[in-house]
Amino acid sequence: MSGTHEVTNQAPPLTGHDPIAGDAALAEACVRHADAATLDSLAGLGALAGSEQAREWGRLADENRPVLRTHDRYGNRIDEVEFHPAWHELMRTAFAHGLAGAPWADPSRHAHVRRAVGYLGWTQVEMGHGCPVTMTYAAVPALRAAPELAAVYEPGLTGTGYAFGLTPPADKPGLVAGMGMTEKQGGSDVRSNTTRAVPNGDGSYALTGHKWFTSAPMSDLFLVLARLPEGVSCFLVPRVLPDGSRNVFRLQRLKDKLGDRANASGEVEFDGTTAWPVGEPGRGVPTIIEMVNSTRLDCVIGSAATIRAALTQALHHARHRWAFGALLVDQPLMQNVLADLAVESEAATALAIRLAAAVDAGETAFLRPAGAAAKFWVCKRAPGVVAEALEVLGGNGYVEESGMPRLYRQAPLNSIWEGSGNVIALDVLRALGRSAESLAAVGAELEAARGADARLDAAVRRLHAELRDPDGLELRARRVAGLLALCLQASLLLRHAPAAVSDTFCATRLGGDWGAVLGTLPAGTPVGRIVERAVVAPI
């Protein structure tokens, strides 16, 4: 055989690393907001996340999409979704390590930080299965608006077991939750929903209507919105009823999505579907907002994970690929790109884990505006960051085998899910305008870094000036949301990150000494130190 096909100068597979403890920014955030024991408790998950086995699970789950089975061989309606075994391994791992509803039953002070750190590390393997994991986590606080239902379902939602299939909830070691809000005529305007609920006379209701997007339709139970005479209300819809029979839950089709391919999203028809009310009649939106606030937190964590996964791939390639007589990682312009990506990743990580710490501390006044601003900004940054990281790999990054196209397809999702950019930016204004307590909480967070950098001080003044000017405020909502997120990130980095990172962030993101694309850091930036910090250490 001819010897022309000798493979050289290609990066080896990215395995044998720990994306949790081996990521300096994430590990430091975990210890800062929790403690070293919390980080140590995630060692097994981190080792698995960086393994060849997990990488293969992620690939197989993405390449083998879920399949809808509406009927059995005899024509009976079953409305089931089939998944590749790799999907179930991802789900089983996430539940076993407490990344779903477990923190709500964990009495430790740092349960939500632990979960956020684990989620950020583990979902770098494959982001699609993070959707039902997130829904399960987020369903618990919303369901508590109906204590009698919470007593029945919360033990399963906070369990660490995973058992796929439509069986009675009491027989399962853990339950998976989904959500059904969106209808085709309204989208984010859920107050225009037409799905209606009528009482059955026994405390339950019958739902009739169509949901355009139902997240994770294979789940055990769902929180959905339907209309009563009092207005839009929230309901619990189980797939299997207390008597063991299947509820009416007609899966019309699964969505053919740009990314998030391992996860199922579907259209669901309700036709006399049995449901139980959650919260007060006519108060469905405020009730389900409890769930939405938690899912938005995971949008931030998930986007930070996607950014970090792309950065890790880019660093790995650059540290093994030679061009023009030197490793890519040692070439000045490539160092500029990698350092800019690293700064973006560390800022996203720091803010995501700070928000999780606020859940542990019960800082609801802070979470409301800060979580919305972070959701707007970090999720918006993800597609551009991933695109730049993909380009580091050149043509190899455009090939599916590299894993980068999957990250690229996934990157826009969190910016759309749970409220797209305009919805979230306007929500930031509402949170700051309606609550003096929220405004004060955000101000205190920014005040903690006052005087540390003149560029942050100036940015905070600009933020206050924007908020004080009522003329055209809605038109400027994106500007305000983005500026708030940047100020929060800068405050965190100035207090906790190395000077090389925080100074670079302030000089570029706040100071204006930055180009329109990544990789345009100014001369004198300590790019080498920033890149070195960002490398994930091998196990």
C-alpha positions in Angstrom: 0.0 0.0 0.0 1.2 3.5 -0.8 2.6 5.5 2.1 1.0 8.8 1.0 -1.6 8.7 3.7 0.5 9.4 6.7 -1.6 11.5 9.2 0.5 14.1 10.9 -0.1 17.5 12.5 -3.6 16.8 13.6 -4.9 17.4 17.2 -5.5 14.2 19.1 -9.0 13.5 20.6 -9.9 15.9 23.4 -10.3 13.5 26.3 -8.7 12.9 29.7 -9.5 16.3 31.2 -11.8 17.6 33.9 -14.0 20.5 32.6 -15.0 21.3 36.2 -12.0 21.1 38.5 -9.6 21.6 35.6 -11.2 24.9 34.6 -9.6 27.5 36.8 -12.5 30.1 36.4 -15.2 27.5 37.2 -13.4 25.9 40.1 -12.5 29.2 41.7 -16.2 30.3 41.4 -17.3 27.1 43.0 -15.0 27.5 46.0 -15.8 31.2 46.2 -19.5 30.8 46.4 -19.5 27.4 48.2 -16.4 25.7 49.4 -13.6 23.2 48.4 -15.7 20.3 49.6 -18.4 21.2 47.1 -15.9 21.2 44.3 -14.5 17.9 45.5 -18.0 16.4 45.5 -18.1 16.9 41.7 -14.8 15.1 41.0 -16.5 12.0 39.6 -18.7 14.0 37.3 -15.9 16.1 36.1 -13.7 13.0 35.2 -16.6 11.4 33.4 -17.4 14.7 31.5 -13.9 14.7 30.1 -13.8 11.0 29.1 -13.9 9.4 25.8 -17.1 7.5 26.9 -19.0 10.7 27.6 -17.8 12.3 24.3 -19.2 9.3 22.5 -22.5 9.5 24.3 -22.8 13.1 23.2 -22.1 12.3 19.6 -24.5 9.4 19.4 -27.3 11.2 21.1 -27.0 14.1 18.6 -26.7 11.9 15.5 -29.6 9.6 16.4 -32.5 12.0 16.8 -35.6 11.1 18.8 -38.4 9.3 16.9 -42.1 9.9 17.4 -44.4 6.9 17.7 -48.0 8.1 17.6 -49.6 4.6 17.3 -48.8 1.0 18.1 -49.0 -1.8 15.5 -52.7 -2.2 16.2 -53.5 1.4 15.6 -53.9 2.4 19.2 -52.7 5.9 20.1 -49.5 5.7 22.3 -47.8 9.1 21.7 -44.3 8.0 22.7 -40.9 9.2 21.8 -38.0 6.9 21.4 -34.4 7.9 22.2 -31.0 6.4 21.5 -29.4 4.6 24.5 -26.7 7.3 24.7 -29.4 9.8 25.5 -30.5 7.8 28.5 -26.9 7.5 29.7 -26.6 11.3 29.6 -29.9 11.7 31.5 -29.1 9.0 34.0 -25.8 10.7 34.8 -27.3 14.2 35.2 -30.0 12.9 37.6 -27.6 10.7 39.6 -25.3 13.7 40.2 -28.1 16.0 41.4 -28.3 18.3 38.3 -32.1 18.1 38.1 -34.5 18.8 41.0 -32.3 17.5 43.8 -31.1 20.9 45.1 -34.6 21.8 46.3 -34.5 18.8 48.7 -30.8 19.3 49.7 -30.5 21.0 53.1 -26.9 22.2 52.5 -26.2 25.9 52.0 -24.6 25.5 48.6 -26.9 23.1 46.8 -27.7 25.4 43.9 -24.1 26.4 43.4 -23.0 22.8 43.3 -25.7 22.0 40.8 -24.8 25.0 38.6 -21.1 24.1 38.6 -21.9 20.5 37.7 -24.4 21.5 35.0 -21.9 23.9 33.4 -19.3 21.2 33.3 -21.5 18.2 32.4 -23.6 19.8 29.6 -20.4 20.6 27.7 -20.7 16.9 26.7 -24.1 17.5 25.0 -26.5 20.3 25.6 -29.8 18.9 24.3 -30.5 16.7 27.3 -30.0 19.8 29.5 -33.5 20.9 28.5 -35.5 18.2 30.5 -32.9 18.4 33.3 -33.6 22.1 33.5 -37.3 21.7 33.3 -37.3 19.2 36.2 -35.2 21.6 38.3 -37.4 24.5 37.5 -40.8 22.8 38.0 -40.3 22.4 41.8 -40.6 26.0 43.0 -43.6 26.6 40.7 -45.4 23.4 41.8 -45.2 24.6 45.4 -48.0 27.0 44.6 -50.2 23.9 44.9 -49.0 22.2 48.2 -51.2 19.1 47.8 -49.7 18.4 44.3 -46.2 19.2 45.5 -46.6 16.6 48.2 -47.4 14.0 45.6 -44.9 14.9 42.9 -42.0 16.7 44.5 -40.4 13.6 46.0 -40.0 12.3 42.4 -38.9 15.6 40.9 -36.2 15.9 43.5 -35.1 12.3 43.2 -31.7 11.3 41.7 -33.0 8.2 39.9 -33.9 8.1 36.2 -36.4 5.7 34.7 -37.6 6.4 31.2 -41.2 5.4 30.1 -44.8 6.1 30.8 -45.5 4.4 34.0 -47.2 5.5 37.2 -45.2 8.3 38.9 -45.3 6.5 42.3 -43.3 3.6 40.8 -40.4 5.7 39.5 -37.2 6.7 41.3 -37.3 10.1 39.7 -39.6 12.2 37.6 -38.9 14.4 34.5 -40.9 17.6 34.0 -41.7 19.6 30.9 -43.5 22.8 30.1 -46.2 23.9 27.7 -46.8 27.6 27.3 -46.3 28.6 23.7 -49.2 28.7 21.2 -48.9 29.5 17.5 -51.0 32.6 17.6 -49.1 34.2 20.5 -45.5 33.0 21.0 -44.1 34.9 23.9 -47.5 36.7 24.3 -48.9 33.9 26.4 -51.9 36.1 27.6 -53.3 35.5 24.1 -53.4 31.7 24.6 -56.6 30.0 23.7 -56.3 26.6 25.3 -59.2 26.4 27.6 -59.9 24.5 30.9 -63.3 23.5 32.2 -64.0 21.9 35.6 -64.6 18.1 35.8 -66.5 18.5 39.1 -63.9 16.5 41.1 -61.2 19.2 41.5 -59.6 18.4 38.2 -60.1 20.2 34.9 -60.4 19.1 31.2 -58.0 21.0 28.8 -58.7 21.5 25.1 -56.2 23.3 22.8 -52.9 23.1 21.0 -49.4 23.9 22.2 -47.0 24.9 19.4 -43.9 24.2 21.4 -43.9 21.7 24.3 -40.5 21.2 25.8 -39.4 17.6 26.4 -42.8 16.0 25.5 -41.6 12.5 26.7 -41.6 13.8 30.3 -43.7 12.5 33.2 -45.6 15.7 33.9 -46.0 19.2 32.6 -46.9 22.7 33.8 -49.1 24.3 31.2 -51.1 27.4 30.7 -54.8 27.3 29.9 -57.7 29.8 30.1 -60.3 30.0 32.7 -63.1 32.7 33.0 -60.7 34.4 35.5 -57.9 34.5 32.9 -54.9 32.5 31.9 -54.1 29.9 34.7 -51.5 27.3 35.4 -52.2 23.6 35.5 -50.3 20.3 36.1 -50.7 17.7 33.4 -49.4 14.2 34.1 -48.8 11.8 31.3 -50.0 8.9 33.5 -53.1 9.5 35.7 -53.4 8.4 39.3 -55.4 5.3 38.2 -52.5 4.2 36.0 -54.2 5.1 32.7 -52.6 7.4 30.1 -53.8 11.0 29.9 -54.8 12.4 26.6 -51.6 13.9 25.3 -51.5 13.8 21.5 -48.1 14.4 20.0 -48.8 15.8 16.5 -45.2 16.0 15.4 -41.7 16.7 16.7 -40.0 19.9 15.6 -37.2 19.7 13.0 -34.8 22.1 14.7 -31.6 23.8 13.7 -29.8 22.4 16.7 -30.7 20.7 20.0 -31.2 17.7 17.9 -30.8 15.1 20.7 -33.8 16.6 22.6 -37.4 16.3 21.5 -39.6 19.4 21.2 -43.2 18.8 20.0 -46.6 20.0 19.2 -49.2 18.7 21.6 -53.0 18.5 21.2 -55.1 18.5 24.4 -58.6 17.1 24.0 -60.3 16.6 27.3 -56.9 16.2 28.9 -57.0 15.9 32.7 -55.2 18.6 34.6 -55.0 20.0 38.1 -54.8 23.7 38.9 -51.5 25.2 40.2 -51.9 28.6 41.9 -54.8 30.9 41.8 -57.2 31.1 38.9 -56.3 33.8 36.5 -52.8 34.0 37.9 -51.1 31.5 35.7 -48.4 33.7 34.3 -47.1 34.8 37.7 -47.3 31.2 38.9 -45.3 29.8 35.9 -42.8 32.6 36.1 -41.4 30.8 39.1 -40.5 28.1 36.7 -39.4 30.5 34.0 -37.0 32.3 36.3 -35.2 29.0 37.0 -35.1 28.0 33.4 -33.7 31.4 32.5 -30.9 30.8 35.0 -30.0 27.6 33.1 -30.1 29.5 29.8 -27.2 31.5 31.3 -25.4 28.5 32.7 -26.0 26.6 29.5 -24.6 29.3 27.3 -21.6 29.7 29.5 -21.1 25.9 29.1 -21.4 26.2 25.3 -18.9 29.1 25.2 -16.5 27.1 27.5 -16.8 23.9 25.4 -15.9 25.9 22.2 -13.0 27.6 23.9 -11.7 24.3 25.2 -11.8 22.8 21.7 -10.0 25.9 20.2 -7.3 25.8 22.8 -6.8 22.1 22.4 -6.4 22.4 18.6 -4.1 25.4 18.9 -1.8 23.6 21.4 -1.3 20.7 19.0 -1.4 22.2 15.5 1.7 23.6 13.8 1.6 26.2 11.0 4.4 28.3 9.5 7.0 26.8 11.8 5.3 27.2 15.2 2.4 25.9 17.2 -0.7 28.0 16.7 -0.9 28.7 20.4 2.5 30.4 20.3 1.6 32.8 17.5 0.7 36.3 18.5 -2.4 36.8 16.5 -3.8 33.4 17.5 -3.0 34.3 21.1 -5.0 37.4 20.7 -8.1 35.4 19.5 -7.7 32.8 22.2 -7.3 35.3 24.9 -10.4 37.2 23.8 -12.4 34.0 23.8 -11.0 33.2 27.3 -12.0 36.5 28.7 -15.5 36.1 27.3 -15.8 32.6 28.8 -14.5 33.6 32.3 -16.9 36.6 32.4 -19.9 34.3 31.5 -18.8 31.7 34.0 -18.4 34.2 36.9 -21.8 35.7 36.3 -23.6 32.3 35.9 -22.3 30.9 39.2 -22.9 34.2 41.0 -26.6 33.9 40.0 -26.7 30.4 41.3 -25.3 31.6 44.6 -28.1 34.1 44.8 -30.6 31.2 44.6 -28.9 29.6 47.6 -28.9 32.9 49.5 -32.6 33.7 48.6 -31.6 37.0 46.9 -34.7 37.2 44.8 -34.5 41.0 44.5 -31.1 40.7 42.9 -32.0 37.7 40.8 -34.9 39.3 39.0 -33.0 42.0 37.1 -29.6 40.4 37.2 -30.8 37.0 35.9 -32.7 38.7 33.0 -29.7 40.9 32.1 -27.4 37.9 32.2 -29.8 35.8 30.1 -30.0 38.6 27.5 -26.2 39.2 27.3 -24.5 35.8 27.8 -26.9 34.0 25.5 -26.4 36.7 22.8 -22.6 36.4 23.0 -22.6 32.6 22.6 -23.1 32.3 18.8 -20.3 34.8 17.9 -17.9 33.2 20.4 -18.6 29.7 19.1 -18.2 30.9 15.5 -14.8 32.4 16.3 -13.7 29.3 18.2 -14.8 27.1 15.2 -12.6 29.2 12.9 -9.5 28.5 15.1 -9.9 24.9 13.8 -10.1 26.1 10.2 -11.7 23.6 7.8 -11.5 20.9 10.5 -13.9 23.0 12.6 -16.5 23.0 9.8 -16.5 19.2 9.7 -19.0 17.4 11.9 -16.4 15.0 13.3 -14.8 17.9 15.2 -18.0 18.5 17.2 -17.8 22.2 16.5 -20.8 22.3 14.1 -23.0 20.8 16.9 -21.9 23.6 19.3 -22.5 26.2 16.5 -26.1 24.9 15.9 -26.7 24.8 19.6 -25.4 28.3 20.4 -28.4 30.5 19.4 -31.0 28.4 21.3 -30.7 29.8 24.7 -31.2 33.3 23.4 -34.6 32.3 22.0 -35.7 29.8 24.7 -37.7 31.3 27.6 -38.0 34.7 26.0 -36.0 36.1 23.0 -33.8 39.2 23.2 -36.5 41.9 23.1 -38.7 40.1 25.6 -35.8 39.8 28.0 -34.5 43.3 27.6 -37.9 44.7 28.3 -38.1 42.4 31.3 -34.9 44.0 32.7 -36.6 47.4 32.5 -39.7 46.1 34.3 -37.6 44.6 37.0 -35.6 47.7 37.6 -38.5 50.1 37.2 -41.1 48.3 39.4 -39.0 47.4 42.4 -36.8 49.8 44.3 -35.5 46.7 46.2 -34.2 45.1 42.9 -32.6 48.4 41.9 -30.9 48.6 45.3 -29.7 45.0 45.1 -28.1 45.5 41.7 -26.6 48.8 42.9 -25.1 47.1 45.9 -23.5 44.4 43.7 -21.9 47.1 41.5 -20.9 49.2 44.5 -18.8 46.3 45.8 -16.3 47.1 43.1 -16.5 50.9 43.0 -13.1 52.5 42.8 -11.4 49.3 41.5 -11.4 50.5 37.9 -12.3 53.9 36.5 -13.8 52.3 33.4 -16.3 50.4 35.5 -17.2 53.4 37.5 -17.9 55.4 34.3 -20.0 52.5 32.9 -22.1 52.4 36.1 -22.7 56.2 35.7 -23.8 55.6 32.1 -26.1 52.9 33.3 -27.8 55.1 35.9 -28.1 57.9 33.3 -29.8 55.5 30.9 -32.3 54.5 33.5 -33.0 58.0 34.6 -33.9 59.2 31.1 -37.5 58.1 30.4 -37.5 59.3 26.8 -37.2 56.3 24.5 -36.3 54.0 27.3 -38.1 51.0 25.7 -36.2 51.7 22.4 -32.9 51.6 24.4 -33.9 48.4 26.3 -31.2 46.2 24.7 -28.5 48.9 25.4 -29.5 49.0 29.1 -29.7 45.2 29.5 -26.3 44.7 27.9 -24.7 47.5 29.9 -26.1 46.1 33.1 -24.7 42.6 32.3 -21.3 44.0 31.4 -21.1 46.0 34.6 -22.0 42.9 36.7 -19.4 40.9 34.9 -16.8 43.6 35.4 -17.6 43.9 39.1 -17.1 40.1 39.6 -13.9 40.0 37.6 -12.4 43.0 39.3 -13.0 41.4 42.7 -12.1 37.8 42.0 -10.2 37.3 38.7 -6.5 37.8 38.0 -5.7 41.4 36.9 -4.7 40.2 33.4 -8.3 39.1 32.9 -10.2 41.9 34.7 -8.1 44.7 33.2 -8.5 43.2 29.7 -12.3 42.9 30.2 -12.6 46.5 31.4 -10.3 47.9 28.7 -12.3 46.2 25.9 -15.9 45.6 27.0 -16.2 48.9 28.9 -13.3 51.1 27.7 -14.0 51.0 24.0 -10.4 49.9 23.1 -11.7 46.9 21.2 -12.7 46.1 17.6 -15.9 44.9 16.2 -14.8 41.2 16.2 -13.1 39.0 18.7 -9.3 38.8 18.5 -8.7 42.5 18.4 -7.3 43.0 21.9 -5.0 46.1 22.1 -1.2 46.0 22.1 0.2 45.3 25.6 -2.6 42.9 26.6 -1.0 39.9 28.5 -2.5 37.4 26.1 -0.1 34.6 27.0 -1.1 34.7 30.7 -4.8 34.8 29.8 -4.5 31.8 27.5 -2.4 29.8 30.0 -5.1 30.3 32.6 -7.8 29.1 30.3 -6.2 25.8 29.4 -8.1 22.9 31.1 -5.7 20.8 33.0 -5.5 17.1 32.3 -6.5 14.6 34.9 
